[in-house]
Amino acid sequence: MRLISLDVLRGMTVAGMILVNSAAALKYGADVDVSPILLHANWDGLTLADLVFPGFLTMVGIAIPFSMQHVDRASPNYGRIVTRTARLLFLGFILSNLYWFASFASGDWRLFGVLQRIGLVYGACAILFLTLGTRARLILAAAILITYWPIALLPALDGLATDLWVRGHNFIASIDRAVLGNHVFVKGAEGYDPEGILSTLPAIAQGMIGMAIGEMLIGRQGRATRSVAIAGAAMLIGGGLWGLVFPIVKDIWSSSFVLVTSGITILVLALLHHFLDREGRVPGMATTTMLAFGANAIAAYTLHQVTAGVVTWDIMLAPFGAARSALGDPVAALIPILIYMLLIWGAMEWLRRKGWIIKI
């Protein structure tokens, strides 16, 4: 069983990831005034950029029941899971440290990153899927999210005053500083890694939430839209209320952040499922466009990471320079971004038409 809606939503998140990363490249690499919604919140809060990565992790979880529904749980092949996890970790380490490999003097290498988190979430969730039942996994996910709140409130190891509304002032960040030292993304006395050590736990919980939704879609076949939408709305509301006391912060993957972003992702999936997974429906142009990204999601992300600097090339900035006076920076900045996204899409569409799926 394969859902077009899941492939399309995966494609949308990959496209979104390229969009917001390219906007950041223009902002910090070419001093372009891009729309704030395309940049990550400085700490607490939520922008479009903050929805992309957790949305992808939710779908990692949703996809696991589909890919493993015929696996014999009495004799599962854990080696395959471990091997794939290791490949994701290795590729992620390479991509996180491209500049360091080019010049060791450029700074310190970084241990964690986006693909590393995807690998850890996939590995943990896949093993838990084969070893625990649905109810046990949901209890474990809830326990992680509930326990994570008081853990975040513990005194920081380095004595920094605890304030969850201030960047880096919490126990979660202090663990990264103590264990990883300078091998983090955010440097300094208040530094941490947004894909760091303890914050991986609620990310795994997000994957487990996704697995429950995947099982719901499989079990109820074409009648799951209403149930999925209700679950998504409940998480969105619950996370929003929790965010009043445990702020919605991507950089520590707060529990409220998990619920809000899972809820939004699941609501969008429910909408797509309603329209796209009907029997006999022929995918339209928009659907086919996103399928190119969704079918080779990791390949698209890897190609983007290797070529991320292209969006700041003079030849790409030329149409931006011509349009900025008439349109303003935020709108004109979309021109080089969309050209760059079209180039990545072209490569992925070529793979799709060839029927090639690059698996990591």
C-alpha positions in Angstrom: 0.0 0.0 0.0 1.4 3.4 -1.0 -0.2 6.8 -0.4 0.2 9.5 -3.0 -0.6 12.0 -0.3 2.4 10.9 1.8 4.8 11.2 -1.2 3.4 14.6 -2.1 3.7 15.9 1.5 7.2 14.5 1.7 8.0 16.4 -1.6 6.4 19.6 -0.2 8.6 19.4 2.9 11.8 18.8 0.9 10.9 21.7 -1.4 10.2 23.8 1.7 13.6 22.8 3.2 15.3 24.0 0.0 13.3 27.2 0.0 14.1 28.2 3.5 17.7 27.2 3.4 18.1 29.2 0.2 16.5 32.2 1.8 18.9 31.9 4.7 21.8 31.7 2.2 20.7 34.9 0.6 20.2 36.6 3.9 23.6 35.7 5.4 25.6 35.1 2.3 24.5 38.0 0.1 22.9 40.4 2.6 19.5 40.2 1.0 16.5 41.2 3.0 14.3 38.1 2.7 10.8 37.6 4.2 11.1 36.8 8.0 8.7 33.9 7.6 11.3 32.1 5.6 13.9 32.3 8.4 13.9 30.3 11.6 12.6 32.0 14.8 15.5 33.3 16.9 14.3 31.2 19.8 10.7 30.8 20.8 8.0 31.1 18.2 7.1 29.5 14.9 7.7 30.4 11.3 7.3 28.6 8.0 11.0 27.6 8.2 10.4 26.0 11.6 7.7 23.6 10.2 9.8 21.9 7.6 12.1 19.6 9.5 9.6 18.4 12.1 7.2 17.8 9.3 9.7 15.5 7.6 10.4 13.6 10.9 6.7 13.1 11.4 6.5 11.6 7.9 9.5 9.4 8.6 7.4 7.9 11.4 4.3 7.7 9.2 6.2 5.8 6.5 7.6 3.1 8.8 4.3 1.1 9.2 3.9 1.1 5.4 7.4 -0.1 4.7 7.4 -2.7 7.5 3.8 -4.0 7.6 4.9 -7.3 6.1 8.0 -7.8 8.2 8.0 -10.9 10.3 8.2 -9.6 13.9 9.2 -13.0 15.2 12.5 -12.8 13.3 13.0 -9.1 12.3 16.2 -8.0 10.4 17.6 -5.4 12.8 20.8 -5.4 10.8 19.1 -3.7 7.9 17.8 -0.9 10.2 21.2 -0.4 11.8 22.9 -0.3 8.5 20.6 2.3 7.0 20.8 4.4 10.2 24.6 4.2 10.0 24.5 5.3 6.3 22.4 8.3 7.2 24.7 9.3 10.1 27.7 9.0 7.9 26.3 11.0 5.0 24.9 13.6 7.5 28.4 14.0 9.1 29.9 14.6 5.6 27.3 17.2 4.7 27.5 19.0 8.0 31.2 19.4 7.6 31.8 20.2 4.0 33.5 23.5 4.8 35.6 21.9 7.5 36.8 19.1 5.1 37.7 21.8 2.5 39.7 23.8 5.1 40.4 22.5 8.6 41.2 26.1 9.6 37.6 27.2 8.9 36.5 26.2 12.4 35.5 23.1 14.4 33.7 20.2 12.9 30.2 19.5 13.9 28.9 16.1 15.1 25.2 16.5 14.6 23.0 17.8 11.8 19.8 17.2 9.9 20.5 13.8 8.4 22.0 12.6 11.6 18.7 13.4 13.4 16.7 11.7 10.6 18.9 8.6 10.9 18.6 8.5 14.7 14.8 9.0 14.6 14.4 6.4 11.9 16.6 3.8 13.6 14.9 4.2 17.0 11.4 4.3 15.6 11.9 1.3 13.3 13.2 -0.8 16.1 10.4 0.3 18.5 7.9 -0.5 15.8 9.1 -4.1 15.7 9.4 -4.6 19.4 6.5 -2.7 21.0 2.8 -2.4 20.3 1.0 0.7 19.3 -0.3 1.5 22.8 3.1 0.9 24.4 4.8 3.2 21.9 2.3 6.0 22.5 2.7 5.7 26.2 6.5 5.9 25.7 6.1 9.0 23.4 3.9 10.7 26.0 6.3 9.8 28.8 9.2 11.4 26.8 7.3 14.6 26.1 6.0 15.0 29.6 9.4 14.2 31.3 11.3 16.5 28.9 9.7 19.6 30.4 11.0 19.2 34.0 14.4 18.1 32.5 14.6 21.4 30.6 14.0 23.3 33.8 16.9 21.7 35.7 19.8 24.0 36.5 22.2 24.4 33.7 25.5 22.5 34.2 27.6 25.6 33.7 25.6 27.8 36.1 23.8 29.8 33.4 20.5 31.1 34.8 17.6 28.9 33.7 15.0 30.7 31.5 13.2 28.7 28.8 12.4 32.0 27.0 16.0 33.0 26.7 18.2 31.4 24.0 20.5 28.8 25.4 19.6 29.3 29.1 18.4 25.8 29.9 19.7 22.4 30.9 19.2 20.9 27.4 21.6 23.4 25.9 24.1 23.1 28.8 24.4 19.3 28.1 25.5 20.1 24.5 28.0 22.7 25.7 29.4 20.3 28.3 29.6 17.2 26.1 30.2 18.6 22.6 32.3 21.6 23.5 32.9 23.7 20.3 31.5 21.0 18.1 28.1 22.6 18.0 26.2 24.7 15.6 25.6 27.7 17.9 28.9 28.9 19.4 29.6 30.8 22.6 28.8 30.8 26.3 25.1 30.3 25.5 25.8 27.9 22.6 24.1 24.5 21.8 23.3 22.3 18.9 19.7 22.5 17.5 20.1 18.8 16.6 21.8 18.1 19.9 21.9 15.3 22.4 18.8 15.4 24.7 16.6 17.1 22.1 16.9 14.0 20.0 14.5 12.3 22.5 11.4 14.4 21.7 12.3 14.1 18.0 12.1 10.3 18.4 8.7 10.9 20.2 7.6 12.9 17.1 8.5 9.9 14.9 6.5 7.6 17.2 3.5 9.9 16.8 3.9 9.6 13.1 4.0 5.8 13.3 0.6 5.9 15.1 -0.8 8.0 12.3 0.6 5.6 9.7 -1.0 2.6 11.4 -4.3 4.5 11.5 -4.1 5.1 7.8 -3.4 1.5 7.1 -6.0 0.1 9.5 -8.9 2.3 8.3 -8.0 2.3 4.6 -10.0 5.1 2.9 -12.0 6.0 6.0 -9.1 7.5 8.0 -9.3 11.2 6.9 -11.7 12.2 9.7 -9.8 10.4 12.5 -6.4 11.7 11.3 -7.7 15.3 11.1 -9.2 15.0 14.6 -5.8 13.7 15.9 -4.0 16.5 14.2 -6.3 19.2 15.5 -6.1 17.8 19.1 -2.3 17.9 19.0 -2.2 21.4 17.5 -4.5 22.8 20.2 -2.8 20.8 23.0 0.6 21.9 21.9 -0.5 25.5 21.6 -1.8 25.6 25.1 1.3 23.8 26.5 3.3 26.5 24.7 2.1 29.1 27.1 4.2 27.5 29.9 6.7 25.4 27.9 7.6 27.6 25.0 7.5 26.4 21.4 11.2 26.2 20.6 12.6 24.4 17.6 16.2 24.6 18.8 15.6 22.4 21.9 12.7 20.5 20.2 10.4 21.4 23.1 7.4 19.1 23.7 5.0 21.9 22.8 6.9 22.3 19.5 6.5 18.5 18.8 2.8 18.6 19.3 2.1 21.8 17.3 4.3 20.8 14.4 3.0 17.2 14.4 -0.6 18.6 14.5 0.0 20.9 11.5 1.7 18.2 9.5 -1.0 15.7 10.2 -3.8 18.1 9.3 -2.1 18.9 6.0 -1.7 15.1 5.4 -5.4 14.6 6.1 -6.4 17.2 3.6 -4.1 15.7 0.9 -5.3 12.2 1.8 -8.9 13.3 1.2 -8.2 14.7 -2.2 -5.4 12.6 -3.6 -5.9 9.0 -2.4 -9.3 8.5 -3.9 -9.5 5.4 -6.1 -9.0 6.1 -9.8 -7.8 9.7 -9.3 -5.1 10.7 -11.8 -2.4 12.9 -10.3 -2.4 16.5 -11.6 0.6 18.7 -12.5 1.1 20.1 -9.0 1.0 16.5 -7.5 3.4 15.2 -10.1 5.8 18.1 -9.4 5.9 17.3 -5.7 6.3 13.6 -6.4 9.7 14.3 -8.0 10.9 15.7 -4.7 9.1 13.1 -2.6 10.3 10.0 -4.4 14.0 11.0 -3.9 13.8 13.1 -0.8 17.3 12.3 0.6 18.9 12.7 -2.8 17.2 16.1 -3.3 18.4 17.2 0.1 21.9 16.0 -0.5 22.2 17.7 -3.9 20.9 20.9 -2.3 23.5 20.7 0.5 26.3 20.2 -2.0 25.1 23.0 -4.2 23.7 25.4 -1.6 26.1 28.2 -2.6 24.7 28.4 -6.1 21.8 30.6 -5.1 24.3 33.4 -4.2 26.2 33.3 -7.5 26.2 36.5 -9.4 24.4 35.0 -12.3 21.6 33.9 -10.0 21.5 37.3 -8.3 21.3 39.2 -11.6 17.5 38.9 -11.9 17.1 39.8 -8.2 19.1 43.0 -8.8 17.0 43.9 -11.8 13.7 43.4 -9.9 14.5 44.6 -6.4 13.7 48.2 -7.0 10.3 47.4 -8.4 9.3 44.5 -6.2 11.3 45.0 -3.0 13.9 42.6 -1.6 11.5 40.0 0.0 9.6 39.4 -3.3 12.6 39.8 -5.6 14.6 37.3 -3.5 12.2 34.6 -4.5 13.4 34.8 -8.1 16.9 33.3 -7.6 15.4 30.9 -5.0 12.8 29.6 -7.4 15.3 29.3 -10.3 17.6 27.3 -8.0 14.7 25.1 -6.8 13.7 24.5 -10.4 17.2 23.2 -11.2 17.1 20.8 -8.2 13.6 19.7 -9.3 14.8 19.1 -12.8 17.4 16.6 -11.6 14.8 14.8 -9.4 12.2 14.8 -12.2 14.8 13.2 -14.5 15.3 10.5 -11.9 11.6 10.0 -11.5 11.0 9.6 -15.2 13.9 7.1 -15.3 12.2 5.2 -12.5 15.3 5.5 -10.3 14.9 5.8 -6.6 18.2 6.6 -4.7 17.9 5.0 -1.3 20.3 5.7 1.5 
